[in-house]
């Protein structure tokens, strides 16, 4: 120690100037005899040391400098406050001796710093003995070398910031937040306290943590968390603890004891009792207070312990969160008791019930008074009484829960099948029971079986549809190979009537097969739907009765349309299904019933009047409801495929998207207007048909095509034929060559692209649709992307062809005849 008086013959006049304004530490430096240290007399300190010392002494930030190989410590007033009881002995000492508990850490600092390196630590945790006992501290530390007059590292300077309060506050807040979140889903006080005891015990490194209830001078502990001591689960007398301690519990004051054996508030008997239970210090926080009992959270240490204010506050904060969680669990338990549809009860093994939930009256009809004043066996069916009582007795003997079923009498003289789950209470005298009415469960099981069977049938039909569509496609390709071969063979056979009859029979059989595949495609919903002129007024008149039966009488339909609504060009079945779909949606959006209005009229759309509609006359068909409506987010997604607001199994999310696709396919539009709470208006905009008659949308094998005069084609054409089936490709090429055309063959889209690029003078492309790697439509799109203006015939064994490609093609359904192919070529060239 040193007393602040100057040494080395230094008087006030000899005080070095670099210490001026350096505070109390400067006074200590001036007074210390430095001749016995590695630094030598103060007057002989080198300029670099004096400058660095002057700098740190005047700083308000804690700074310590470690000089020389020994790391002699020089610091300022701010650092002296951080060093606690170690000051002023630290000043001038070697750092390894000054802070022996962190000697290894400082050895590393000196090694790096004297080698010219720097170190930076953020929230560095160290255990220091600043006040005679270990304590955790956290610091931001920045170390840099201090150079001597020759530019070589002579010492290390450290800028320090004590972050202990912040780190502890953050960790405490995180601990409390995580604990509260983890307590939230727990449903019983026992679960809540079990988790709390473990977390708090580990956080404070406590010997024992538990929740106890005190009543009539006795403390009951159901479970505890212990480390290095025995459990004290059980019942304990508190009378020996003295009146002051018991009074403190009763008024809700936290009880903090640092040293059980030295605390005068405890009687000798209480100190002995706590000592025998390995309790040297404790903190008790009262959580619940009643006139008859209190509930408290206890944290105990096996040896005397000075609980810090932060630890005491943490226990109280944890106690508050535990209290909230337990109250919430009890409220939830009471709510479940009152609202549960299961029959809940507390009963004893002597045959009486002490508490029943309201569900007993709802299920059985008996009043609470009737249930509590009669033995529970009297409510059982005579045949079930003996096995039920035996199951209860077995539960009492084993101490394990049990399950059984029996029949319980209702007040009106009926019997209900009840499934019971019973479990004993810890007191060995009572048990709790949960009874479920199986009549409803059995009814639900029957309904579920019906629903599952319907789902299985639906899945089976979907699978059959998928399989049927695929089979029809493959069958069409086979028929194509057969019919084309028969046609070519017929041209090469001699004029033998018998042979031609056989050939005609084969051709008729193939035609019948083609008709069968069309039915298969219709079943699989892949048939080509032919458009026709549809009279909207007649369609709506015929639809009303069917629609009303479909949606039910609670939703009366109100149809409004003039008699002169224009015709449209569409498939009437598609339009009817679209309207039925919209009416069902309107019904589902109005669960309480209500009128649904259907309007139809004619609207003229001008140029630039609607971005989604070309100018012209349109038929508007609107379905209007006053149901729940949709918010903006739902409305924006309503026509997305698979998006639905209906429950599981009540909607596929495809209805509106298919209606939208239908409208676009017919060159119209589908719009939705809706506001949450006010209803929805769904509107189909379909182009009016101007002509008296209209041709079919697609090219089918019809008499019209069969008789199309080939004279329109007055020259041989250069045609590229594409199909991945070699039989079909060979016969397609033979058909075309028989017509006099020059044919190139390709078995894939990639090969076809190569031929097109090598032969830019091609007149026509005839391609299959379903091919590996590149479909016919994709081939056409690639040709368009390469700006090859080539008429295209798309031959397919499927009914449907993608409609969103933007490519103009002539569709030709397989199997087709040579005349069908010739007609398609004529049309393709005429429309090119």
Buried (B, 14 or more C-beta within 10 A) or exposed (E): EBEEEBBBEBEEEEBBEBBEEBBBBBBBBBBBBBEEBEBEBBEEBBEBBBEBBBBBBBBEEBBBBBBBEBBBBBBBBBBBEBBBEBBBBBBBBBBBEBBEEBEEBBEEBBEBBBEEBEBEBEBBEBEBBBEEEEBEBBBBBBBBBBBBEEEEBBBBBBBBBBBBEEBBEEEBEEBBEEBBEBBEEBEEBBBBBBBBBEBBBEBBEBBBBBBBBBEEEBBBBBEBBBEEBEEBEEEBEBEBBBEEBBEBBBEEEBBBBBEBBEBEEBBEEBBBBBEEBBBBBBBBBBBBEEEEBBBBBBBBBBEBBEBEEEBBEBBBBBBBBBBBBBEBBEEEBEEEBEEBEBBBBBBBBEEBBEBBBBBBBEBBBBEBEBBBEBEBBEBBBEEBBEEBBEBBEEBBEEEEEBEBBBBBBBEEEEEBBBBBBBBBEEEEEBBBBBBBBBEEEEEEEEEEEEEEEEEEEEEEEEEEBEEBBBBBBBBBBBBBBBBBBBBBEBEEEEEEEEEBEEBEEBBEBBBEBBEEBBEBBBBBEBBBBEBBBBBBBEBBEEBEEEBBEBBEEEBEBEBEBEEEBBBBBBBBEBBBBBBBBBBBBBBBBBEEEBEBBBBBBBBEBEEEEBEEBEEBEBBBBBBBBBBBBBEEEBBEEBBEEEBBBEEEEEBEBBBBBBBBBBBBBBBBBBBBBBEEEEBBBBBBBBBBBEEEEBEBBBBBBEEEBEEBEEEEBEEEBBBBBBBBBEBBBBBBBBBBBBBEBEBBBBBBBEBBBEBBEEEEEBBBBBBBBBBEEBBBBBBBBBBBEEEBEBBBBBBBBBBBBBEEBEBEBBBBBBBBBBBBBBBBBBBBBEEE
